[in-house]
Amino acid sequence: MSTPTVSEVLTIPEVIREWRIPRATFYRWRQLGKGPKSYKLPNGEVRIRRTDLDDWLKTLEDFE
C-alpha cells in the first residue's frame, strides 16, 4: 500500500523568485485568471501548490 504524497506548497515570493518575474506580473496574471491556480488562506495569504504550478506551465509549452 502506497502512502499519499503531499504536494509542496509555495508562497508568492517563492514563485516569483523561481520564475524571475515581477510581483506585479504575478498579481496581474492572477487577476486576469491567466496564472497558476492559487489558494487564499483564511489569514489572507496566497499559496500555490507545486503540482498546480507545474500543470499550468505545461499548458504554456509551445508545441510545433
N, CA, C and O atoms as a Tripos MOL2 file, in Angstrom:
@<TRIPOS>MOLECULE
protein
  256   255    64     0     0
PROTEIN
NO_CHARGES

@<TRIPOS>ATOM
      1 N           0.8520   -1.1720    0.0000 N.3       1 MET1
      2 CA          0.0000    0.0000    0.0000 C.3       1 MET1
      3 C           0.9000    1.2380    0.0000 C.2       1 MET1
      4 O           1.8210    1.3460    0.8100 O.2       1 MET1
      5 N           0.6240    2.1720   -0.9170 N.am      2 SER2
      6 CA          1.4710    3.3580   -1.0110 C.3       2 SER2
      7 C           0.9430    4.4850   -0.1360 C.2       2 SER2
      8 O          -0.2530    4.5770    0.1390 O.2       2 SER2
      9 N           1.8500    5.3240    0.2850 N.am      3 THR3
     10 CA          1.4970    6.4770    1.1050 C.3       3 THR3
     11 C           1.2050    7.6530    0.1840 C.2       3 THR3
     12 O           1.9760    7.9230   -0.7370 O.2       3 THR3
     13 N           0.0870    8.3630    0.4250 N.am      4 PRO4
     14 CA         -0.1860    9.5270   -0.4260 C.3       4 PRO4
     15 C           0.8880   10.5860   -0.2530 C.2       4 PRO4
     16 O           1.3650   10.8190    0.8580 O.2       4 PRO4
     17 N           1.2690   11.2260   -1.3500 N.am      5 THR5
     18 CA          2.2780   12.2810   -1.2730 C.3       5 THR5
     19 C           1.6000   13.6280   -1.1030 C.2       5 THR5
     20 O           0.5150   13.8720   -1.6320 O.2       5 THR5
     21 N           2.2500   14.4810   -0.3680 N.am      6 VAL6
     22 CA          1.7320   15.8260   -0.1480 C.3       6 VAL6
     23 C           2.4740   16.7610   -1.0830 C.2       6 VAL6
     24 O           3.7050   16.7820   -1.1090 O.2       6 VAL6
     25 N           1.7210   17.5300   -1.8490 N.am      7 SER7
     26 CA          2.3320   18.4640   -2.7810 C.3       7 SER7
     27 C           2.9930   19.6090   -2.0170 C.2       7 SER7
     28 O           2.4700   20.0980   -1.0150 O.2       7 SER7
     29 N           4.1350   20.0140   -2.5110 N.am      8 GLU8
     30 CA          4.8210   21.1700   -1.9410 C.3       8 GLU8
     31 C           3.9420   22.4040   -2.1530 C.2       8 GLU8
     32 O           3.3420   22.5760   -3.2150 O.2       8 GLU8
     33 N           3.8760   23.2360   -1.1580 N.am      9 VAL9
     34 CA          3.0740   24.4610   -1.2410 C.3       9 VAL9
     35 C           4.0260   25.6540   -1.2400 C.2       9 VAL9
     36 O           4.8990   25.7680   -0.3790 O.2       9 VAL9
     37 N           3.8420   26.5370   -2.2160 N.am     10 LEU10
     38 CA          4.7310   27.6830   -2.3960 C.3      10 LEU10
     39 C           4.0280   28.9870   -2.0490 C.2      10 LEU10
     40 O           2.8090   29.1080   -2.1720 O.2      10 LEU10
     41 N           4.8190   29.9530   -1.6150 N.am     11 THR11
     42 CA          4.3040   31.3000   -1.4040 C.3      11 THR11
     43 C           4.5190   32.1000   -2.6980 C.2      11 THR11
     44 O           5.2550   31.6660   -3.5840 O.2      11 THR11
     45 N           3.8900   33.2400   -2.7990 N.am     12 ILE12
     46 CA          4.0870   34.0920   -3.9730 C.3      12 ILE12
     47 C           5.5570   34.5080   -4.1040 C.2      12 ILE12
     48 O           6.1000   34.4290   -5.2060 O.2      12 ILE12
     49 N           6.2190   34.9440   -3.0340 N.am     13 PRO13
     50 CA          7.6410   35.2920   -3.1820 C.3      13 PRO13
     51 C           8.4870   34.1300   -3.7120 C.2      13 PRO13
     52 O           9.4250   34.3500   -4.4780 O.2      13 PRO13
     53 N           8.1670   32.9050   -3.3150 N.am     14 GLU14
     54 CA          8.9170   31.7520   -3.8160 C.3      14 GLU14
     55 C           8.6930   31.5500   -5.3140 C.2      14 GLU14
     56 O           9.6310   31.2470   -6.0510 O.2      14 GLU14
     57 N           7.4540   31.7180   -5.7580 N.am     15 VAL15
     58 CA          7.1330   31.5380   -7.1760 C.3      15 VAL15
     59 C           7.8020   32.6300   -8.0140 C.2      15 VAL15
     60 O           8.4220   32.3310   -9.0350 O.2      15 VAL15
     61 N           7.6840   33.8770   -7.5990 N.am     16 ILE16
     62 CA          8.2570   34.9570   -8.4170 C.3      16 ILE16
     63 C           9.7870   34.9150   -8.4140 C.2      16 ILE16
     64 O          10.4220   35.3070   -9.3930 O.2      16 ILE16
     65 N          10.3700   34.4430   -7.3250 N.am     17 ARG17
     66 CA         11.8300   34.2930   -7.2830 C.3      17 ARG17
     67 C          12.2660   33.1640   -8.2200 C.2      17 ARG17
     68 O          13.2430   33.3030   -8.9560 O.2      17 ARG17
     69 N          11.5420   32.0590   -8.1890 N.am     18 GLU18
     70 CA         11.8810   30.9140   -9.0380 C.3      18 GLU18
     71 C          11.7580   31.2510  -10.5210 C.2      18 GLU18
     72 O          12.6020   30.8480  -11.3210 O.2      18 GLU18
     73 N          10.7120   31.9850  -10.8920 N.am     19 TRP19
     74 CA         10.4710   32.2920  -12.3090 C.3      19 TRP19
     75 C          11.0000   33.6580  -12.7200 C.2      19 TRP19
     76 O          10.8590   34.0550  -13.8770 O.2      19 TRP19
     77 N          11.6090   34.3850  -11.7790 N.am     20 ARG20
     78 CA         12.2230   35.6890  -12.0700 C.3      20 ARG20
     79 C          11.2510   36.6380  -12.7780 C.2      20 ARG20
     80 O          11.5620   37.2210  -13.8160 O.2      20 ARG20
     81 N          10.0870   36.7670  -12.1900 N.am     21 ILE21
     82 CA          9.0820   37.6990  -12.7240 C.3      21 ILE21
     83 C           8.7600   38.7300  -11.6450 C.2      21 ILE21
     84 O           8.8750   38.4410  -10.4530 O.2      21 ILE21
     85 N           8.3580   39.9250  -12.0570 N.am     22 PRO22
     86 CA          7.9570   40.9300  -11.0710 C.3      22 PRO22
     87 C           6.6940   40.5110  -10.3260 C.2      22 PRO22
     88 O           5.8380   39.8150  -10.8730 O.2      22 PRO22
     89 N           6.5910   40.9350   -9.0960 N.am     23 ARG23
     90 CA          5.4180   40.6500   -8.2730 C.3      23 ARG23
     91 C           4.1430   41.1380   -8.9690 C.2      23 ARG23
     92 O           3.1180   40.4560   -8.9530 O.2      23 ARG23
     93 N           4.2200   42.3200   -9.5760 N.am     24 ALA24
     94 CA          3.0540   42.8920  -10.2620 C.3      24 ALA24
     95 C           2.5850   41.9900  -11.4070 C.2      24 ALA24
     96 O           1.3860   41.8850  -11.6620 O.2      24 ALA24
     97 N           3.5160   41.3480  -12.0880 N.am     25 THR25
     98 CA          3.1600   40.4400  -13.1820 C.3      25 THR25
     99 C           2.3660   39.2610  -12.6450 C.2      25 THR25
    100 O           1.3460   38.8800  -13.2200 O.2      25 THR25
    101 N           2.8330   38.6830  -11.5430 N.am     26 PHE26
    102 CA          2.1090   37.5490  -10.9610 C.3      26 PHE26
    103 C           0.6830   37.9630  -10.5810 C.2      26 PHE26
    104 O          -0.2750   37.2520  -10.8800 O.2      26 PHE26
    105 N           0.5530   39.1140   -9.9240 N.am     27 TYR27
    106 CA         -0.7730   39.5540   -9.4960 C.3      27 TYR27
    107 C          -1.6670   39.8940  -10.6870 C.2      27 TYR27
    108 O          -2.8760   39.6720  -10.6350 O.2      27 TYR27
    109 N          -1.0830   40.4310  -11.7580 N.am     28 ARG28
    110 CA         -1.8660   40.7160  -12.9670 C.3      28 ARG28
    111 C          -2.3760   39.4110  -13.5790 C.2      28 ARG28
    112 O          -3.5500   39.3020  -13.9320 O.2      28 ARG28
    113 N          -1.4880   38.4260  -13.7010 N.am     29 TRP29
    114 CA         -1.9000   37.1250  -14.2310 C.3      29 TRP29
    115 C          -3.0080   36.5320  -13.3700 C.2      29 TRP29
    116 O          -3.9790   35.9760  -13.8840 O.2      29 TRP29
    117 N          -2.8530   36.6550  -12.0570 N.am     30 ARG30
    118 CA         -3.8410   36.1050  -11.1360 C.3      30 ARG30
    119 C          -5.1900   36.8240  -11.3140 C.2      30 ARG30
    120 O          -6.2350   36.1760  -11.3500 O.2      30 ARG30
    121 N          -5.1660   38.1400  -11.4240 N.am     31 GLN31
    122 CA         -6.3780   38.9340  -11.5920 C.3      31 GLN31
    123 C          -7.0870   38.5980  -12.9020 C.2      31 GLN31
    124 O          -8.3160   38.5660  -12.9570 O.2      31 GLN31
    125 N          -6.3070   38.3450  -13.9610 N.am     32 LEU32
    126 CA         -6.8770   38.0320  -15.2730 C.3      32 LEU32
    127 C          -7.2480   36.5570  -15.4190 C.2      32 LEU32
    128 O          -7.8000   36.1500  -16.4420 O.2      32 LEU32
    129 N          -6.9450   35.7600  -14.3970 N.am     33 GLY33
    130 CA         -7.2330   34.3300  -14.4600 C.3      33 GLY33
    131 C          -6.2940   33.5770  -15.3770 C.2      33 GLY33
    132 O          -6.6360   32.5020  -15.8710 O.2      33 GLY33
    133 N          -5.0970   34.1340  -15.6130 N.am     34 LYS34
    134 CA         -4.1280   33.5290  -16.5250 C.3      34 LYS34
    135 C          -2.9540   32.8910  -15.8070 C.2      34 LYS34
    136 O          -2.0810   32.3090  -16.4510 O.2      34 LYS34
    137 N          -2.9160   32.9860  -14.5120 N.am     35 GLY35
    138 CA         -1.8120   32.4200  -13.7450 C.3      35 GLY35
    139 C          -2.1370   31.0340  -13.2350 C.2      35 GLY35
    140 O          -3.2010   30.4860  -13.5270 O.2      35 GLY35
    141 N          -1.2210   30.4710  -12.4730 N.am     36 PRO36
    142 CA         -1.4610   29.1470  -11.8930 C.3      36 PRO36
    143 C          -2.5740   29.2160  -10.8460 C.2      36 PRO36
    144 O          -2.8350   30.2680  -10.2630 O.2      36 PRO36
    145 N          -3.2100   28.0930  -10.6250 N.am     37 LYS37
    146 CA         -4.2600   28.0210   -9.6100 C.3      37 LYS37
    147 C          -3.6470   28.3730   -8.2590 C.2      37 LYS37
    148 O          -2.5830   27.8690   -7.9000 O.2      37 LYS37
    149 N          -4.3180   29.2310   -7.5250 N.am     38 SER38
    150 CA         -3.8050   29.6400   -6.2190 C.3      38 SER38
    151 C          -4.9250   29.5460   -5.1920 C.2      38 SER38
    152 O          -6.1050   29.4910   -5.5390 O.2      38 SER38
    153 N          -4.5400   29.5290   -3.9440 N.am     39 TYR39
    154 CA         -5.4730   29.3530   -2.8410 C.3      39 TYR39
    155 C          -5.2580   30.4590   -1.8280 C.2      39 TYR39
    156 O          -4.1340   30.6960   -1.3860 O.2      39 TYR39
    157 N          -6.3240   31.1290   -1.4630 N.am     40 LYS40
    158 CA         -6.2400   32.1810   -0.4550 C.3      40 LYS40
    159 C          -6.5920   31.5720    0.8950 C.2      40 LYS40
    160 O          -7.6750   31.0150    1.0740 O.2      40 LYS40
    161 N          -5.6770   31.6800    1.8300 N.am     41 LEU41
    162 CA         -5.8770   31.1450    3.1700 C.3      41 LEU41
    163 C          -6.7600   32.0790    3.9860 C.2      41 LEU41
    164 O          -6.9170   33.2470    3.6310 O.2      41 LEU41
    165 N          -7.3390   31.5800    5.0750 N.am     42 PRO42
    166 CA         -8.1950   32.4390    5.9150 C.3      42 PRO42
    167 C          -7.4870   33.6970    6.4270 C.2      42 PRO42
    168 O          -8.1420   34.7000    6.7100 O.2      42 PRO42
    169 N          -6.1690   33.6530    6.5460 N.am     43 ASN43
    170 CA         -5.4410   34.8330    7.0230 C.3      43 ASN43
    171 C          -5.1050   35.8010    5.8840 C.2      43 ASN43
    172 O          -4.4390   36.8120    6.1060 O.2      43 ASN43
    173 N          -5.5670   35.4910    4.6590 N.am     44 GLY44
    174 CA         -5.3630   36.3800    3.5190 C.3      44 GLY44
    175 C          -4.1390   36.0570    2.6770 C.2      44 GLY44
    176 O          -3.9820   36.6070    1.5870 O.2      44 GLY44
    177 N          -3.2750   35.1820    3.1580 N.am     45 GLU45
    178 CA         -2.0880   34.8180    2.3900 C.3      45 GLU45
    179 C          -2.4650   33.8840    1.2500 C.2      45 GLU45
    180 O          -3.4460   33.1450    1.3360 O.2      45 GLU45
    181 N          -1.6770   33.9250    0.1810 N.am     46 VAL46
    182 CA         -1.9410   33.1130   -1.0090 C.3      46 VAL46
    183 C          -0.8740   32.0370   -1.1210 C.2      46 VAL46
    184 O           0.3060   32.2840   -0.8680 O.2      46 VAL46
    185 N          -1.3010   30.8450   -1.5030 N.am     47 ARG47
    186 CA         -0.3800   29.7290   -1.7110 C.3      47 ARG47
    187 C          -0.6540   29.0920   -3.0660 C.2      47 ARG47
    188 O          -1.7720   29.1340   -3.5810 O.2      47 ARG47
    189 N           0.4000   28.4980   -3.6330 N.am     48 ILE48
    190 CA          0.3160   27.8080   -4.9190 C.3      48 ILE48
    191 C           0.9260   26.4230   -4.7240 C.2      48 ILE48
    192 O           2.0630   26.2960   -4.2720 O.2      48 ILE48
    193 N           0.1630   25.3900   -5.0680 N.am     49 ARG49
    194 CA          0.7200   24.0400   -4.9820 C.3      49 ARG49
    195 C           1.7060   23.8390   -6.1170 C.2      49 ARG49
    196 O           1.4750   24.2870   -7.2400 O.2      49 ARG49
    197 N           2.8120   23.1600   -5.8170 N.am     50 ARG50
    198 CA          3.8230   22.8760   -6.8390 C.3      50 ARG50
    199 C           3.1830   22.1510   -8.0280 C.2      50 ARG50
    200 O           3.4910   22.4590   -9.1790 O.2      50 ARG50
    201 N           2.3050   21.2040   -7.7590 N.am     51 THR51
    202 CA          1.6670   20.4580   -8.8480 C.3      51 THR51
    203 C           0.8190   21.3770   -9.7230 C.2      51 THR51
    204 O           0.7920   21.2090  -10.9430 O.2      51 THR51
    205 N           0.1260   22.3470   -9.1210 N.am     52 ASP52
    206 CA         -0.6710   23.3000   -9.8980 C.3      52 ASP52
    207 C           0.2260   24.1930  -10.7480 C.2      52 ASP52
    208 O          -0.1050   24.4990  -11.8940 O.2      52 ASP52
    209 N           1.3640   24.6120  -10.1890 N.am     53 LEU53
    210 CA          2.3060   25.4350  -10.9380 C.3      53 LEU53
    211 C           2.8670   24.6500  -12.1230 C.2      53 LEU53
    212 O           2.9340   25.1660  -13.2390 O.2      53 LEU53
    213 N           3.2670   23.4130  -11.8790 N.am     54 ASP54
    214 CA          3.8140   22.5830  -12.9510 C.3      54 ASP54
    215 C           2.7780   22.3110  -14.0380 C.2      54 ASP54
    216 O           3.0980   22.3540  -15.2260 O.2      54 ASP54
    217 N           1.5370   22.0300  -13.6360 N.am     55 ASP55
    218 CA          0.4600   21.7930  -14.6150 C.3      55 ASP55
    219 C           0.2120   23.0400  -15.4560 C.2      55 ASP55
    220 O           0.0190   22.9470  -16.6680 O.2      55 ASP55
    221 N           0.2180   24.2130  -14.8120 N.am     56 TRP56
    222 CA         -0.0020   25.4700  -15.5220 C.3      56 TRP56
    223 C           1.1260   25.7210  -16.5180 C.2      56 TRP56
    224 O           0.8800   26.1570  -17.6430 O.2      56 TRP56
    225 N           2.3540   25.4460  -16.1080 N.am     57 LEU57
    226 CA          3.4890   25.6480  -17.0040 C.3      57 LEU57
    227 C           3.4080   24.7390  -18.2310 C.2      57 LEU57
    228 O           3.7940   25.1390  -19.3300 O.2      57 LEU57
    229 N           2.9110   23.5310  -18.0460 N.am     58 LYS58
    230 CA          2.7490   22.6080  -19.1790 C.3      58 LYS58
    231 C           1.7730   23.1640  -20.2130 C.2      58 LYS58
    232 O           1.9230   22.9080  -21.4070 O.2      58 LYS58
    233 N           0.7770   23.9210  -19.7590 N.am     59 THR59
    234 CA         -0.1910   24.4990  -20.7030 C.3      59 THR59
    235 C           0.4350   25.6150  -21.5410 C.2      59 THR59
    236 O          -0.1150   25.9970  -22.5730 O.2      59 THR59
    237 N           1.5750   26.1350  -21.1040 N.am     60 LEU60
    238 CA          2.2430   27.2200  -21.8060 C.3      60 LEU60
    239 C           3.2650   26.7260  -22.8280 C.2      60 LEU60
    240 O           3.8080   27.5130  -23.6030 O.2      60 LEU60
    241 N           3.5230   25.4180  -22.8240 N.am     61 GLU61
    242 CA          4.5090   24.8740  -23.7450 C.3      61 GLU61
    243 C           4.0760   25.1120  -25.1830 C.2      61 GLU61
    244 O           2.9050   24.9630  -25.5340 O.2      61 GLU61
    245 N           5.0440   25.4830  -26.0020 N.am     62 ASP62
    246 CA          4.7800   25.7760  -27.4140 C.3      62 ASP62
    247 C           5.0290   24.5120  -28.2280 C.2      62 ASP62
    248 O           6.1730   24.1070  -28.4330 O.2      62 ASP62
    249 N           3.9520   23.9000  -28.6860 N.am     63 PHE63
    250 CA          4.0700   22.7040  -29.4990 C.3      63 PHE63
    251 C           4.1010   23.0830  -30.9640 C.2      63 PHE63
    252 O           3.2640   23.8560  -31.4280 O.2      63 PHE63
    253 N           5.0600   22.5440  -31.6920 N.am     64 GLU64
    254 CA          5.1640   22.8440  -33.1290 C.3      64 GLU64
    255 C           4.8540   21.6250  -33.9280 C.2      64 GLU64
    256 O           4.8860   21.6690  -35.1580 O.2      64 GLU64
@<TRIPOS>BOND
     1     1     2 1
     2     2     3 1
     3     3     4 2
     4     3     5 am
     5     5     6 1
     6     6     7 1
     7     7     8 2
     8     7     9 am
     9     9    10 1
    10    10    11 1
    11    11    12 2
    12    11    13 am
    13    13    14 1
    14    14    15 1
    15    15    16 2
    16    15    17 am
    17    17    18 1
    18    18    19 1
    19    19    20 2
    20    19    21 am
    21    21    22 1
    22    22    23 1
    23    23    24 2
    24    23    25 am
    25    25    26 1
    26    26    27 1
    27    27    28 2
    28    27    29 am
    29    29    30 1
    30    30    31 1
    31    31    32 2
    32    31    33 am
    33    33    34 1
    34    34    35 1
    35    35    36 2
    36    35    37 am
    37    37    38 1
    38    38    39 1
    39    39    40 2
    40    39    41 am
    41    41    42 1
    42    42    43 1
    43    43    44 2
    44    43    45 am
    45    45    46 1
    46    46    47 1
    47    47    48 2
    48    47    49 am
    49    49    50 1
    50    50    51 1
    51    51    52 2
    52    51    53 am
    53    53    54 1
    54    54    55 1
    55    55    56 2
    56    55    57 am
    57    57    58 1
    58    58    59 1
    59    59    60 2
    60    59    61 am
    61    61    62 1
    62    62    63 1
    63    63    64 2
    64    63    65 am
    65    65    66 1
    66    66    67 1
    67    67    68 2
    68    67    69 am
    69    69    70 1
    70    70    71 1
    71    71    72 2
    72    71    73 am
    73    73    74 1
    74    74    75 1
    75    75    76 2
    76    75    77 am
    77    77    78 1
    78    78    79 1
    79    79    80 2
    80    79    81 am
    81    81    82 1
    82    82    83 1
    83    83    84 2
    84    83    85 am
    85    85    86 1
    86    86    87 1
    87    87    88 2
    88    87    89 am
    89    89    90 1
    90    90    91 1
    91    91    92 2
    92    91    93 am
    93    93    94 1
    94    94    95 1
    95    95    96 2
    96    95    97 am
    97    97    98 1
    98    98    99 1
    99    99   100 2
   100    99   101 am
   101   101   102 1
   102   102   103 1
   103   103   104 2
   104   103   105 am
   105   105   106 1
   106   106   107 1
   107   107   108 2
   108   107   109 am
   109   109   110 1
   110   110   111 1
   111   111   112 2
   112   111   113 am
   113   113   114 1
   114   114   115 1
   115   115   116 2
   116   115   117 am
   117   117   118 1
   118   118   119 1
   119   119   120 2
   120   119   121 am
   121   121   122 1
   122   122   123 1
   123   123   124 2
   124   123   125 am
   125   125   126 1
   126   126   127 1
   127   127   128 2
   128   127   129 am
   129   129   130 1
   130   130   131 1
   131   131   132 2
   132   131   133 am
   133   133   134 1
   134   134   135 1
   135   135   136 2
   136   135   137 am
   137   137   138 1
   138   138   139 1
   139   139   140 2
   140   139   141 am
   141   141   142 1
   142   142   143 1
   143   143   144 2
   144   143   145 am
   145   145   146 1
   146   146   147 1
   147   147   148 2
   148   147   149 am
   149   149   150 1
   150   150   151 1
   151   151   152 2
   152   151   153 am
   153   153   154 1
   154   154   155 1
   155   155   156 2
   156   155   157 am
   157   157   158 1
   158   158   159 1
   159   159   160 2
   160   159   161 am
   161   161   162 1
   162   162   163 1
   163   163   164 2
   164   163   165 am
   165   165   166 1
   166   166   167 1
   167   167   168 2
   168   167   169 am
   169   169   170 1
   170   170   171 1
   171   171   172 2
   172   171   173 am
   173   173   174 1
   174   174   175 1
   175   175   176 2
   176   175   177 am
   177   177   178 1
   178   178   179 1
   179   179   180 2
   180   179   181 am
   181   181   182 1
   182   182   183 1
   183   183   184 2
   184   183   185 am
   185   185   186 1
   186   186   187 1
   187   187   188 2
   188   187   189 am
   189   189   190 1
   190   190   191 1
   191   191   192 2
   192   191   193 am
   193   193   194 1
   194   194   195 1
   195   195   196 2
   196   195   197 am
   197   197   198 1
   198   198   199 1
   199   199   200 2
   200   199   201 am
   201   201   202 1
   202   202   203 1
   203   203   204 2
   204   203   205 am
   205   205   206 1
   206   206   207 1
   207   207   208 2
   208   207   209 am
   209   209   210 1
   210   210   211 1
   211   211   212 2
   212   211   213 am
   213   213   214 1
   214   214   215 1
   215   215   216 2
   216   215   217 am
   217   217   218 1
   218   218   219 1
   219   219   220 2
   220   219   221 am
   221   221   222 1
   222   222   223 1
   223   223   224 2
   224   223   225 am
   225   225   226 1
   226   226   227 1
   227   227   228 2
   228   227   229 am
   229   229   230 1
   230   230   231 1
   231   231   232 2
   232   231   233 am
   233   233   234 1
   234   234   235 1
   235   235   236 2
   236   235   237 am
   237   237   238 1
   238   238   239 1
   239   239   240 2
   240   239   241 am
   241   241   242 1
   242   242   243 1
   243   243   244 2
   244   243   245 am
   245   245   246 1
   246   246   247 1
   247   247   248 2
   248   247   249 am
   249   249   250 1
   250   250   251 1
   251   251   252 2
   252   251   253 am
   253   253   254 1
   254   254   255 1
   255   255   256 2
@<TRIPOS>SUBSTRUCTURE
     1 MET1         2 RESIDUE 1 A MET
     2 SER2         6 RESIDUE 1 A SER
     3 THR3        10 RESIDUE 1 A THR
     4 PRO4        14 RESIDUE 1 A PRO
     5 THR5        18 RESIDUE 1 A THR
     6 VAL6        22 RESIDUE 1 A VAL
     7 SER7        26 RESIDUE 1 A SER
     8 GLU8        30 RESIDUE 1 A GLU
     9 VAL9        34 RESIDUE 1 A VAL
    10 LEU10       38 RESIDUE 1 A LEU
    11 THR11       42 RESIDUE 1 A THR
    12 ILE12       46 RESIDUE 1 A ILE
    13 PRO13       50 RESIDUE 1 A PRO
    14 GLU14       54 RESIDUE 1 A GLU
    15 VAL15       58 RESIDUE 1 A VAL
    16 ILE16       62 RESIDUE 1 A ILE
    17 ARG17       66 RESIDUE 1 A ARG
    18 GLU18       70 RESIDUE 1 A GLU
    19 TRP19       74 RESIDUE 1 A TRP
    20 ARG20       78 RESIDUE 1 A ARG
    21 ILE21       82 RESIDUE 1 A ILE
    22 PRO22       86 RESIDUE 1 A PRO
    23 ARG23       90 RESIDUE 1 A ARG
    24 ALA24       94 RESIDUE 1 A ALA
    25 THR25       98 RESIDUE 1 A THR
    26 PHE26      102 RESIDUE 1 A PHE
    27 TYR27      106 RESIDUE 1 A TYR
    28 ARG28      110 RESIDUE 1 A ARG
    29 TRP29      114 RESIDUE 1 A TRP
    30 ARG30      118 RESIDUE 1 A ARG
    31 GLN31      122 RESIDUE 1 A GLN
    32 LEU32      126 RESIDUE 1 A LEU
    33 GLY33      130 RESIDUE 1 A GLY
    34 LYS34      134 RESIDUE 1 A LYS
    35 GLY35      138 RESIDUE 1 A GLY
    36 PRO36      142 RESIDUE 1 A PRO
    37 LYS37      146 RESIDUE 1 A LYS
    38 SER38      150 RESIDUE 1 A SER
    39 TYR39      154 RESIDUE 1 A TYR
    40 LYS40      158 RESIDUE 1 A LYS
    41 LEU41      162 RESIDUE 1 A LEU
    42 PRO42      166 RESIDUE 1 A PRO
    43 ASN43      170 RESIDUE 1 A ASN
    44 GLY44      174 RESIDUE 1 A GLY
    45 GLU45      178 RESIDUE 1 A GLU
    46 VAL46      182 RESIDUE 1 A VAL
    47 ARG47      186 RESIDUE 1 A ARG
    48 ILE48      190 RESIDUE 1 A ILE
    49 ARG49      194 RESIDUE 1 A ARG
    50 ARG50      198 RESIDUE 1 A ARG
    51 THR51      202 RESIDUE 1 A THR
    52 ASP52      206 RESIDUE 1 A ASP
    53 LEU53      210 RESIDUE 1 A LEU
    54 ASP54      214 RESIDUE 1 A ASP
    55 ASP55      218 RESIDUE 1 A ASP
    56 TRP56      222 RESIDUE 1 A TRP
    57 LEU57      226 RESIDUE 1 A LEU
    58 LYS58      230 RESIDUE 1 A LYS
    59 THR59      234 RESIDUE 1 A THR
    60 LEU60      238 RESIDUE 1 A LEU
    61 GLU61      242 RESIDUE 1 A GLU
    62 ASP62      246 RESIDUE 1 A ASP
    63 PHE63      250 RESIDUE 1 A PHE
    64 GLU64      254 RESIDUE 1 A GLU
